């Protein structure tokens, strides 16, 4: 009789323990459910597809940018083909082929006549008198605080100190290319650009320009003035159109 009671008690205890453990397992499953393999796969697939879509959008955007860039002709490149930016605080080290998008009968500069910024800014032989090194503002005329004597016709000034190599390194203020202000002849003019014709002071002996100072006009005013003076002491200096420009086929 005692054995039967003990056996019954043990059996009841075991059944109760099993029931409690099962309930605990079910509760834990509700609190921390195991992810469904199907749900996990769908989530991963969605994430992957989203990532691929983002990559595709990025590639499309890059391709569009490249296409846009390639469809626009640079107005100037160095002899290695690097595009000259509209403005920069870094001086160009390689000769520059100007007039890549020339609208006149004279095309871009010949490679052998490429504009050498280094020589023009460091070698006195590339100056008007052949003795003194040309100043930066001789060409970049807006990069000075005011008009120098005899050049009162200049009206726009964008620096507190006149541009020099030292000033450029100190200020880091970019220097604009001629094209920023002196637009192409075919460009839609604005109220400010290209600048109006120039009326020189009578004592300068210079003839007033008749038209807007376009890109072509501005370059030739600067280049020809210097080259004409240089030719007096160096007769072989380039002067004719074909000396510098590739002649377009008619």
C-alpha beads as a LAMMPS data file, in Angstrom:
LAMMPS data file: protein, C-alpha beads

250 atoms
249 bonds

1 atom types
1 bond types

-500.0 500.0 xlo xhi
-500.0 500.0 ylo yhi
-500.0 500.0 zlo zhi

Masses

1 110.0

Atoms # bond

1 1 1 0.000 0.000 0.000
2 1 1 2.786 2.445 0.935
3 1 1 4.659 1.541 -2.267
4 1 1 1.600 2.344 -4.354
5 1 1 1.175 5.740 -2.661
6 1 1 4.862 6.624 -3.213
7 1 1 4.697 5.549 -6.881
8 1 1 1.585 7.639 -7.429
9 1 1 3.202 10.672 -5.792
10 1 1 6.353 10.390 -7.928
11 1 1 4.336 10.005 -11.107
12 1 1 2.232 13.071 -10.264
13 1 1 5.392 15.114 -9.587
14 1 1 6.916 14.104 -12.941
15 1 1 3.740 14.991 -14.852
16 1 1 3.549 18.380 -13.130
17 1 1 7.202 19.177 -13.921
18 1 1 6.737 18.233 -17.577
19 1 1 3.684 20.466 -17.825
20 1 1 5.523 23.446 -16.290
21 1 1 8.548 23.045 -18.595
22 1 1 6.292 22.871 -21.655
23 1 1 4.500 26.049 -20.570
24 1 1 7.858 27.830 -20.053
25 1 1 9.050 26.793 -23.509
26 1 1 5.864 28.117 -25.086
27 1 1 6.166 31.433 -23.194
28 1 1 9.814 31.861 -24.272
29 1 1 8.809 31.172 -27.853
30 1 1 6.218 33.952 -27.688
31 1 1 8.677 36.477 -26.183
32 1 1 11.656 35.612 -28.457
33 1 1 10.177 34.026 -31.559
34 1 1 12.584 32.328 -33.949
35 1 1 12.552 34.159 -37.353
36 1 1 10.714 32.315 -40.029
37 1 1 13.073 31.100 -42.752
38 1 1 10.632 32.427 -45.353
39 1 1 10.440 35.892 -43.733
40 1 1 14.225 36.061 -43.435
41 1 1 14.723 35.155 -47.087
42 1 1 12.173 37.756 -48.217
43 1 1 13.843 40.429 -46.047
44 1 1 17.316 39.621 -47.393
45 1 1 16.045 39.579 -50.962
46 1 1 14.370 42.965 -50.487
47 1 1 17.544 44.458 -48.994
48 1 1 19.635 43.067 -51.856
49 1 1 17.234 44.372 -54.474
50 1 1 17.203 47.813 -52.821
51 1 1 21.002 47.887 -52.776
52 1 1 21.105 46.864 -56.442
53 1 1 18.565 49.568 -57.279
54 1 1 20.646 52.190 -55.486
55 1 1 23.753 51.015 -57.335
56 1 1 21.893 51.169 -60.611
57 1 1 20.689 54.708 -59.852
58 1 1 24.229 55.762 -58.945
59 1 1 25.624 54.262 -62.146
60 1 1 22.888 55.908 -64.195
61 1 1 23.598 59.257 -62.562
62 1 1 27.332 58.872 -63.214
63 1 1 26.683 57.885 -66.804
64 1 1 24.405 60.899 -67.291
65 1 1 27.028 63.225 -65.820
66 1 1 29.720 61.731 -68.045
67 1 1 27.508 62.075 -71.099
68 1 1 26.708 65.678 -70.237
69 1 1 30.382 66.498 -69.683
70 1 1 31.488 64.832 -72.905
71 1 1 28.829 66.685 -74.893
72 1 1 30.166 70.046 -73.797
73 1 1 33.296 71.222 -75.582
74 1 1 35.946 72.617 -73.245
75 1 1 37.133 76.085 -74.209
76 1 1 40.722 75.247 -73.208
77 1 1 42.820 72.214 -72.294
78 1 1 46.476 71.744 -71.455
79 1 1 48.712 69.792 -73.841
80 1 1 47.916 66.597 -71.899
81 1 1 44.210 67.091 -72.526
82 1 1 43.255 68.222 -69.010
83 1 1 40.362 70.694 -69.050
84 1 1 41.174 74.184 -67.775
85 1 1 38.501 75.156 -65.207
86 1 1 36.601 78.446 -65.229
87 1 1 38.424 79.428 -62.050
88 1 1 41.180 77.976 -59.922
89 1 1 43.631 78.810 -57.128
90 1 1 46.252 76.557 -58.743
91 1 1 48.437 77.908 -61.533
92 1 1 48.612 75.773 -64.700
93 1 1 51.977 74.071 -65.210
94 1 1 51.488 72.768 -68.754
95 1 1 51.043 74.928 -71.881
96 1 1 47.394 75.604 -72.692
97 1 1 45.610 75.075 -75.995
98 1 1 43.096 77.926 -76.110
99 1 1 40.090 78.451 -78.404
100 1 1 39.012 74.798 -78.474
101 1 1 35.493 75.997 -79.283
102 1 1 36.478 78.858 -81.571
103 1 1 33.639 80.346 -83.602
104 1 1 35.836 82.186 -86.093
105 1 1 37.675 80.947 -89.173
106 1 1 40.728 80.538 -86.986
107 1 1 40.521 77.371 -84.894
108 1 1 42.193 76.351 -81.672
109 1 1 45.820 77.163 -80.948
110 1 1 48.397 74.918 -82.513
111 1 1 50.140 72.638 -80.032
112 1 1 53.472 74.342 -80.732
113 1 1 51.839 77.731 -80.077
114 1 1 50.060 76.696 -76.875
115 1 1 50.001 79.434 -74.251
116 1 1 52.746 78.748 -71.707
117 1 1 51.563 80.283 -68.434
118 1 1 54.798 79.390 -66.616
119 1 1 57.005 81.222 -69.123
120 1 1 54.687 84.218 -69.378
121 1 1 54.703 84.627 -65.587
122 1 1 58.398 83.937 -64.858
123 1 1 60.479 84.713 -67.980
124 1 1 61.161 88.381 -68.876
125 1 1 61.533 87.403 -72.532
126 1 1 57.753 86.861 -72.506
127 1 1 56.949 90.402 -71.395
128 1 1 56.312 93.598 -73.340
129 1 1 59.759 95.110 -72.788
130 1 1 61.674 91.847 -72.573
131 1 1 63.276 92.974 -69.329
132 1 1 60.704 92.799 -66.547
133 1 1 58.509 89.835 -65.698
134 1 1 54.859 90.407 -66.592
135 1 1 52.553 90.969 -63.638
136 1 1 49.551 88.720 -63.043
137 1 1 47.139 91.660 -63.326
138 1 1 48.520 92.531 -66.769
139 1 1 46.160 89.824 -68.000
140 1 1 43.963 89.059 -64.982
141 1 1 42.915 92.705 -64.748
142 1 1 40.048 92.182 -62.276
143 1 1 42.502 90.730 -59.739
144 1 1 43.600 94.067 -58.290
145 1 1 41.990 96.600 -55.951
146 1 1 41.803 99.463 -58.500
147 1 1 42.792 100.488 -62.004
148 1 1 46.460 101.328 -62.478
149 1 1 47.436 104.691 -63.916
150 1 1 46.625 104.905 -67.612
151 1 1 44.071 102.085 -67.437
152 1 1 41.149 103.953 -65.966
153 1 1 38.893 102.263 -68.525
154 1 1 39.035 99.118 -66.331
155 1 1 35.936 99.049 -64.145
156 1 1 35.709 95.694 -62.312
157 1 1 37.979 94.765 -59.386
158 1 1 37.704 91.682 -57.182
159 1 1 40.767 91.654 -54.894
160 1 1 41.857 93.709 -51.937
161 1 1 45.494 93.139 -52.894
162 1 1 46.939 92.909 -56.387
163 1 1 47.349 89.337 -57.569
164 1 1 50.800 87.797 -57.218
165 1 1 51.956 84.225 -56.622
166 1 1 52.426 85.023 -52.934
167 1 1 48.975 86.639 -52.658
168 1 1 47.360 83.637 -54.371
169 1 1 49.006 81.203 -51.974
170 1 1 47.938 83.306 -49.000
171 1 1 44.351 84.085 -49.967
172 1 1 43.489 80.882 -51.849
173 1 1 41.014 83.070 -53.757
174 1 1 40.478 81.472 -57.189
175 1 1 41.523 83.333 -60.327
176 1 1 38.863 83.452 -63.040
177 1 1 39.575 82.565 -66.627
178 1 1 38.836 85.144 -69.309
179 1 1 35.790 83.135 -70.414
180 1 1 33.913 83.804 -67.163
181 1 1 33.347 87.449 -68.159
182 1 1 34.232 87.556 -71.835
183 1 1 31.589 85.341 -73.437
184 1 1 31.566 83.808 -76.890
185 1 1 29.935 85.859 -79.621
186 1 1 27.043 83.387 -79.886
187 1 1 26.346 83.339 -76.150
188 1 1 23.218 84.993 -74.798
189 1 1 24.443 88.304 -73.342
190 1 1 23.516 89.505 -69.871
191 1 1 23.353 93.021 -68.438
192 1 1 26.971 92.694 -67.345
193 1 1 28.630 90.171 -69.693
194 1 1 30.307 90.422 -72.048
195 1 1 31.627 93.892 -71.100
196 1 1 30.773 96.864 -73.295
197 1 1 33.189 98.311 -75.799
198 1 1 36.161 100.226 -74.442
199 1 1 36.789 103.919 -74.953
200 1 1 40.447 104.621 -74.216
201 1 1 41.806 107.906 -72.940
202 1 1 43.008 110.026 -75.862
203 1 1 46.597 110.118 -74.618
204 1 1 46.922 106.346 -74.876
205 1 1 46.698 106.526 -78.652
206 1 1 44.538 103.384 -78.672
207 1 1 41.522 103.079 -80.927
208 1 1 38.206 102.444 -79.162
209 1 1 36.676 99.028 -79.652
210 1 1 33.353 99.052 -81.494
211 1 1 31.719 95.906 -80.171
212 1 1 31.227 94.003 -76.938
213 1 1 34.482 92.608 -75.564
214 1 1 33.831 88.953 -76.302
215 1 1 36.240 86.148 -75.507
216 1 1 37.932 86.389 -78.900
217 1 1 38.203 90.168 -78.687
218 1 1 39.639 90.085 -75.149
219 1 1 42.329 87.528 -75.951
220 1 1 43.445 89.356 -79.049
221 1 1 43.570 92.733 -77.290
222 1 1 45.900 91.240 -74.707
223 1 1 47.943 88.864 -76.873
224 1 1 48.362 91.131 -79.889
225 1 1 49.353 94.154 -77.830
226 1 1 52.164 92.192 -76.217
227 1 1 53.212 90.355 -79.369
228 1 1 53.316 93.539 -81.439
229 1 1 55.702 95.070 -78.906
230 1 1 57.789 91.904 -78.717
231 1 1 58.076 91.724 -82.488
232 1 1 60.019 94.992 -82.531
233 1 1 62.872 93.360 -80.604
234 1 1 62.261 89.804 -81.766
235 1 1 61.079 89.856 -85.413
236 1 1 60.362 86.114 -85.432
237 1 1 57.743 86.403 -82.719
238 1 1 54.387 84.938 -83.851
239 1 1 51.969 87.546 -85.118
240 1 1 49.903 86.300 -88.056
241 1 1 46.728 84.269 -87.394
242 1 1 48.206 81.117 -88.906
243 1 1 51.296 81.445 -86.704
244 1 1 49.199 80.472 -83.708
245 1 1 45.881 79.073 -84.907
246 1 1 44.897 75.907 -86.716
247 1 1 43.129 77.076 -89.848
248 1 1 39.668 75.590 -90.238
249 1 1 38.778 73.855 -93.454
250 1 1 36.195 75.852 -95.400

Bonds

1 1 1 2
2 1 2 3
3 1 3 4
4 1 4 5
5 1 5 6
6 1 6 7
7 1 7 8
8 1 8 9
9 1 9 10
10 1 10 11
11 1 11 12
12 1 12 13
13 1 13 14
14 1 14 15
15 1 15 16
16 1 16 17
17 1 17 18
18 1 18 19
19 1 19 20
20 1 20 21
21 1 21 22
22 1 22 23
23 1 23 24
24 1 24 25
25 1 25 26
26 1 26 27
27 1 27 28
28 1 28 29
29 1 29 30
30 1 30 31
31 1 31 32
32 1 32 33
33 1 33 34
34 1 34 35
35 1 35 36
36 1 36 37
37 1 37 38
38 1 38 39
39 1 39 40
40 1 40 41
41 1 41 42
42 1 42 43
43 1 43 44
44 1 44 45
45 1 45 46
46 1 46 47
47 1 47 48
48 1 48 49
49 1 49 50
50 1 50 51
51 1 51 52
52 1 52 53
53 1 53 54
54 1 54 55
55 1 55 56
56 1 56 57
57 1 57 58
58 1 58 59
59 1 59 60
60 1 60 61
61 1 61 62
62 1 62 63
63 1 63 64
64 1 64 65
65 1 65 66
66 1 66 67
67 1 67 68
68 1 68 69
69 1 69 70
70 1 70 71
71 1 71 72
72 1 72 73
73 1 73 74
74 1 74 75
75 1 75 76
76 1 76 77
77 1 77 78
78 1 78 79
79 1 79 80
80 1 80 81
81 1 81 82
82 1 82 83
83 1 83 84
84 1 84 85
85 1 85 86
86 1 86 87
87 1 87 88
88 1 88 89
89 1 89 90
90 1 90 91
91 1 91 92
92 1 92 93
93 1 93 94
94 1 94 95
95 1 95 96
96 1 96 97
97 1 97 98
98 1 98 99
99 1 99 100
100 1 100 101
101 1 101 102
102 1 102 103
103 1 103 104
104 1 104 105
105 1 105 106
106 1 106 107
107 1 107 108
108 1 108 109
109 1 109 110
110 1 110 111
111 1 111 112
112 1 112 113
113 1 113 114
114 1 114 115
115 1 115 116
116 1 116 117
117 1 117 118
118 1 118 119
119 1 119 120
120 1 120 121
121 1 121 122
122 1 122 123
123 1 123 124
124 1 124 125
125 1 125 126
126 1 126 127
127 1 127 128
128 1 128 129
129 1 129 130
130 1 130 131
131 1 131 132
132 1 132 133
133 1 133 134
134 1 134 135
135 1 135 136
136 1 136 137
137 1 137 138
138 1 138 139
139 1 139 140
140 1 140 141
141 1 141 142
142 1 142 143
143 1 143 144
144 1 144 145
145 1 145 146
146 1 146 147
147 1 147 148
148 1 148 149
149 1 149 150
150 1 150 151
151 1 151 152
152 1 152 153
153 1 153 154
154 1 154 155
155 1 155 156
156 1 156 157
157 1 157 158
158 1 158 159
159 1 159 160
160 1 160 161
161 1 161 162
162 1 162 163
163 1 163 164
164 1 164 165
165 1 165 166
166 1 166 167
167 1 167 168
168 1 168 169
169 1 169 170
170 1 170 171
171 1 171 172
172 1 172 173
173 1 173 174
174 1 174 175
175 1 175 176
176 1 176 177
177 1 177 178
178 1 178 179
179 1 179 180
180 1 180 181
181 1 181 182
182 1 182 183
183 1 183 184
184 1 184 185
185 1 185 186
186 1 186 187
187 1 187 188
188 1 188 189
189 1 189 190
190 1 190 191
191 1 191 192
192 1 192 193
193 1 193 194
194 1 194 195
195 1 195 196
196 1 196 197
197 1 197 198
198 1 198 199
199 1 199 200
200 1 200 201
201 1 201 202
202 1 202 203
203 1 203 204
204 1 204 205
205 1 205 206
206 1 206 207
207 1 207 208
208 1 208 209
209 1 209 210
210 1 210 211
211 1 211 212
212 1 212 213
213 1 213 214
214 1 214 215
215 1 215 216
216 1 216 217
217 1 217 218
218 1 218 219
219 1 219 220
220 1 220 221
221 1 221 222
222 1 222 223
223 1 223 224
224 1 224 225
225 1 225 226
226 1 226 227
227 1 227 228
228 1 228 229
229 1 229 230
230 1 230 231
231 1 231 232
232 1 232 233
233 1 233 234
234 1 234 235
235 1 235 236
236 1 236 237
237 1 237 238
238 1 238 239
239 1 239 240
240 1 240 241
241 1 241 242
242 1 242 243
243 1 243 244
244 1 244 245
245 1 245 246
246 1 246 247
247 1 247 248
248 1 248 249
249 1 249 250
